[in-house]
């Protein structure tokens, strides 16, 4: 599945919750956001089919946290 980079603005509280969930589930924050977005888009559109994602584990990165 091809992924496209985008920037979003989230609150400090949202970031803290995402970081916590990322640690607990051993997933990158981006994967959690993609899953949440798929859920939102399918909410009122039964025809929406998310692209199956490959199982992912969190990868370290060099940007400061």
Secondary structure, 3 states (H helix, E strand, C coil): CCCCCCCCCCCHHHHHHHHHHHHHHCCCHHHHHHHHHHHHHHCCCCCCCCCCCCCCCCCCCCCCC
